[in-house]
Amino acid sequence: MAIEIKQQKQSKLGTILLIIVVLAILGWLGWNFLKPIEIFQKPSISDLLPDASQELIYAELNIGRVFDHSVFKTLTSHIVWPLEIPDLGRANPFQSF
């Protein structure tokens, strides 16, 4: 009879943790040092809008004055609301003909 000595299986947890740590460090380095450089500056709002339009950003809207205005009161509706929806299909689709 031969005597065989079986070695214990070593846990691969250490190897997996080492790979995760190395990948995390490489990802962090790539994120910090290989990200694209901004070639153009982001435009400010004063570059995009003229001065008159910038005043509209801070304008206050008074809904009461709009509803009470004579021009608003002369507006008329040209549609019937709510819309009438016709019945489509049968009332009971599982009922036989």
Short mmCIF file of the C-alpha atoms (twelve columns), coordinates in Angstrom:
data_MODEL
# 
_entry.id   MODEL 
# 
loop_
_atom_site.group_PDB 
_atom_site.id 
_atom_site.type_symbol 
_atom_site.label_atom_id 
_atom_site.label_alt_id 
_atom_site.label_comp_id 
_atom_site.label_asym_id 
_atom_site.label_seq_id 
_atom_site.Cartn_x 
_atom_site.Cartn_y 
_atom_site.Cartn_z 
_atom_site.pdbx_PDB_model_num 
ATOM 1  C CA . MET A 1  0.000   0.000  0.000   1 
ATOM 2  C CA . ALA A 2  1.235   3.337  -0.957  1 
ATOM 3  C CA . ILE A 3  0.681   6.304  1.244   1 
ATOM 4  C CA . GLU A 4  -0.565  9.347  -0.532  1 
ATOM 5  C CA . ILE A 5  -0.442  12.749 1.085   1 
ATOM 6  C CA . LYS A 6  -3.106  15.049 -0.176  1 
ATOM 7  C CA . GLN A 7  -2.389  18.725 0.022   1 
ATOM 8  C CA . GLN A 8  -5.106  20.973 1.328   1 
ATOM 9  C CA . LYS A 9  -6.749  23.152 -1.254  1 
ATOM 10 C CA . GLN A 10 -5.682  26.721 -0.722  1 
ATOM 11 C CA . SER A 11 -8.314  29.397 -0.791  1 
ATOM 12 C CA . LYS A 12 -8.304  31.614 -3.862  1 
ATOM 13 C CA . LEU A 13 -9.756  34.475 -1.834  1 
ATOM 14 C CA . GLY A 14 -6.385  36.185 -1.444  1 
ATOM 15 C CA . THR A 15 -5.733  36.030 -5.178  1 
ATOM 16 C CA . ILE A 16 -9.171  37.399 -5.991  1 
ATOM 17 C CA . LEU A 17 -8.767  40.263 -3.504  1 
ATOM 18 C CA . LEU A 18 -5.341  41.101 -4.940  1 
ATOM 19 C CA . ILE A 19 -6.774  41.224 -8.473  1 
ATOM 20 C CA . ILE A 20 -9.647  43.466 -7.316  1 
ATOM 21 C CA . VAL A 21 -7.246  45.853 -5.554  1 
ATOM 22 C CA . VAL A 22 -4.955  46.023 -8.603  1 
ATOM 23 C CA . LEU A 23 -7.923  46.680 -10.927 1 
ATOM 24 C CA . ALA A 24 -9.240  49.370 -8.578  1 
ATOM 25 C CA . ILE A 25 -5.862  51.130 -8.518  1 
ATOM 26 C CA . LEU A 26 -5.546  50.919 -12.309 1 
ATOM 27 C CA . GLY A 27 -9.094  52.250 -12.716 1 
ATOM 28 C CA . TRP A 28 -8.384  55.150 -10.367 1 
ATOM 29 C CA . LEU A 29 -5.168  56.005 -12.225 1 
ATOM 30 C CA . GLY A 30 -6.953  55.846 -15.555 1 
ATOM 31 C CA . TRP A 31 -9.806  58.008 -14.287 1 
ATOM 32 C CA . ASN A 32 -7.483  60.688 -12.920 1 
ATOM 33 C CA . PHE A 33 -4.731  60.820 -15.517 1 
ATOM 34 C CA . LEU A 34 -6.268  59.638 -18.783 1 
ATOM 35 C CA . LYS A 35 -9.512  61.606 -18.802 1 
ATOM 36 C CA . PRO A 36 -10.005 63.932 -21.784 1 
ATOM 37 C CA . ILE A 37 -8.896  67.522 -21.512 1 
ATOM 38 C CA . GLU A 38 -11.387 70.353 -21.974 1 
ATOM 39 C CA . ILE A 39 -10.313 72.162 -25.111 1 
ATOM 40 C CA . PHE A 40 -13.093 74.762 -25.082 1 
ATOM 41 C CA . GLN A 41 -14.452 76.605 -22.084 1 
ATOM 42 C CA . LYS A 42 -18.091 76.235 -21.202 1 
ATOM 43 C CA . PRO A 43 -19.831 79.463 -22.236 1 
ATOM 44 C CA . SER A 44 -21.414 81.622 -19.592 1 
ATOM 45 C CA . ILE A 45 -24.976 82.852 -19.867 1 
ATOM 46 C CA . SER A 46 -23.784 86.388 -20.655 1 
ATOM 47 C CA . ASP A 47 -21.973 85.052 -23.743 1 
ATOM 48 C CA . LEU A 48 -25.080 83.305 -25.064 1 
ATOM 49 C CA . LEU A 49 -27.856 85.806 -24.354 1 
ATOM 50 C CA . PRO A 50 -27.993 89.521 -25.031 1 
ATOM 51 C CA . ASP A 51 -28.553 91.867 -22.097 1 
ATOM 52 C CA . ALA A 52 -32.283 92.267 -22.809 1 
ATOM 53 C CA . SER A 53 -32.815 88.505 -22.624 1 
ATOM 54 C CA . GLN A 54 -30.920 88.237 -19.357 1 
ATOM 55 C CA . GLU A 55 -33.501 90.511 -17.751 1 
ATOM 56 C CA . LEU A 56 -36.180 87.916 -18.599 1 
ATOM 57 C CA . ILE A 57 -34.433 85.311 -16.453 1 
ATOM 58 C CA . TYR A 58 -35.275 87.302 -13.327 1 
ATOM 59 C CA . ALA A 59 -38.711 88.499 -14.471 1 
ATOM 60 C CA . GLU A 60 -41.683 87.786 -12.225 1 
ATOM 61 C CA . LEU A 61 -44.917 86.530 -13.755 1 
ATOM 62 C CA . ASN A 62 -48.147 87.730 -12.207 1 
ATOM 63 C CA . ILE A 63 -50.861 85.298 -13.366 1 
ATOM 64 C CA . GLY A 64 -53.654 87.476 -11.951 1 
ATOM 65 C CA . ARG A 65 -52.680 90.412 -14.161 1 
ATOM 66 C CA . VAL A 66 -52.573 88.123 -17.198 1 
ATOM 67 C CA . PHE A 67 -56.074 86.741 -16.580 1 
ATOM 68 C CA . ASP A 68 -57.500 90.199 -15.883 1 
ATOM 69 C CA . HIS A 69 -56.026 91.776 -19.017 1 
ATOM 70 C CA . SER A 70 -58.584 92.916 -21.607 1 
ATOM 71 C CA . VAL A 71 -56.821 91.104 -24.485 1 
ATOM 72 C CA . PHE A 72 -56.901 87.810 -22.604 1 
ATOM 73 C CA . LYS A 73 -60.597 88.241 -21.888 1 
ATOM 74 C CA . THR A 74 -61.370 88.696 -25.607 1 
ATOM 75 C CA . LEU A 75 -59.868 85.292 -26.497 1 
ATOM 76 C CA . THR A 76 -62.437 82.657 -27.456 1 
ATOM 77 C CA . SER A 77 -62.207 78.878 -27.596 1 
ATOM 78 C CA . HIS A 78 -62.578 77.236 -30.983 1 
ATOM 79 C CA . ILE A 79 -62.794 73.634 -29.753 1 
ATOM 80 C CA . VAL A 80 -65.281 71.598 -27.747 1 
ATOM 81 C CA . TRP A 81 -63.744 70.334 -24.565 1 
ATOM 82 C CA . PRO A 82 -63.678 67.598 -23.324 1 
ATOM 83 C CA . LEU A 83 -63.361 65.687 -26.547 1 
ATOM 84 C CA . GLU A 84 -65.958 63.015 -27.242 1 
ATOM 85 C CA . ILE A 85 -64.337 59.615 -27.607 1 
ATOM 86 C CA . PRO A 86 -66.395 57.092 -29.597 1 
ATOM 87 C CA . ASP A 87 -66.839 53.572 -28.256 1 
ATOM 88 C CA . LEU A 88 -64.443 51.208 -29.970 1 
ATOM 89 C CA . GLY A 89 -65.003 47.462 -30.015 1 
ATOM 90 C CA . ARG A 90 -67.565 45.438 -28.170 1 
ATOM 91 C CA . ALA A 91 -68.607 45.898 -24.571 1 
ATOM 92 C CA . ASN A 92 -67.650 42.302 -23.721 1 
ATOM 93 C CA . PRO A 93 -64.914 40.997 -26.058 1 
ATOM 94 C CA . PHE A 94 -65.170 37.470 -24.614 1 
ATOM 95 C CA . GLN A 95 -68.834 37.068 -25.479 1 
ATOM 96 C CA . SER A 96 -69.422 34.917 -28.576 1 
ATOM 97 C CA . PHE A 97 -71.068 36.377 -31.685 1 
# 
